[in-house]
């Protein structure tokens, strides 16, 4: 049979996947095959600490860098009734109340799903053979491969037609032990609200700590290593906040600042001296930008209202940010809202576009050769001394094209 286990906590979900891989590389009937979530394991670590990341298909991070992510949501788990009741060692699922057994078998569920799809076209992105993997085994100390750019492609556009396209939602500038009941954090891929077409990444949070930074991030590769790029960003936001409103700490529209940027290091949080989660990159604060992020504008839109979202486009095309790639030609892209409004903010990212333009190094001018000194004999001083006249040679080294390495995708595999 099939059973739904509602509201599984993020820490318990991590424990479930730790158990799944605890016997690896030995064969085990407890090893889980999954849908709706992607998991990265490092089997070189001790059992109980092998889960590197867990990410829902909507982009919500459950585990990041081996620890439960800030703002990670509870998840409804659908499993065979045997596993849901605690079988194969999944005791944590068996302890959850409110389990609901569905009046079907998992074989029939699969049959019904395939039947509902009808004919699947070969170009359906949801079922592409080279689509994102569900289960990845990482070698010791190996980093996850970034999504590579095509050769000579410096334009990246994400329209979220089917999913979050690799973007992950995270939060900062709040207590590490925040109360989810009052912060009301949520995020992930959703259909855009009524009146708008398509999908987007939804972000929600209630600022209870004077500041609240809600952000999306993802990595790209295939750029030139250790090279400066001018970064231009354009965003389409779906917002329901009109201008001119007054709120605690600031305006719900004009005091929620939209920022975007890039960094060679992964944007993440650390706990500061007062127990708050702070960014490890310089994003600035509220209306100020920083070294890694620029302010694009705010979320106020004259056509928006509480019950009607409107699309607002923001860009820094007139003032690109300059960022240097890491030694492997990679960058982390990051967009977010830095709020001074102490209330609830909800919005959708409907489109994110980046243009990465390599900054050409300044041309080096060859120094002019000095005029020969007059020795009074009609010869230059160097010739008189028996030497050759001085000559200047400028050597220009052209960097080779970066070689793109595409990671084979699909199913459990070792990169």
Number of C-alpha atoms within 10 A of each C-alpha: 16 21 22 17 23 17 15 16 15 22 15 15 20 24 16 20 22 19 23 22 23 20 15 13 8 7 9 13 8 17 16 15 10 13 11 10 17 18 21 24 23 21 20 14 14 9 16 15 20 22 28 23 22 28 23 21 22 24 26 25 26 29 23 19 12 17 16 19 23 24 25 24 19 15 16 12 17 20 19 16 21 14 20 26 20 15 15 15 14 19 15 17 22 17 13 15 10 10 19 14 17 14 8 11 15 16 10 12 14 11 11 11 10 12 10 9 8 8 8 10 9 9 8 8 13 12 12 13 13 12 13 19 17 21 22 21 20 20 15 11 9 10 8 16 15 18 18 18 18 14 12 10 13 16 14 14 13 18 18 22 18 16 21 24 18 19 26 24 30 28 26 22 23 22 17 18 10 16 13 15 8 12 19 14 23 20 27 23 27 21 18 19 20 9 8 14 11 13 21 29 29 24 24 17 24 21 25 19 15 15 20 26 26 24 22 24 21 20 22 17 23 24 28 21 18 15 17 18 22 17 23 22 27 18 24 19 25 27 25 25 26 21 17 13 13 13 14 12 15 17 21 27 25 23 24 26 25 28 31 30 28 31 22 20 15 16 22 17 19 13 16 13 7 8 13 18 22 18 18 13 18 13 24 17 17 20 19 13 20 14 15 21 25 24 25 24 20 22 28 24 22 12 15 19 15 9 9 16 23 21 20 20 17 20 21 19 15 7 13 18 20 20 23 20 21 19 12 14 20 26 23 19 24 23 25 24 26 28 33 27 26 22 19 16 24 17 22 25 27 27 20 20 15 21 18 20 16 17 14 10 8 6 7 9 7 10 9 8 10 9 8 13 10 10 12 8 8 8 13 16 16 14 12 12 9 8 10 9 12 10 8 9 7 9 8 8 6 6 8 7 12 15 11 14 13 14 15 14 17 15 16 14 13 12 13
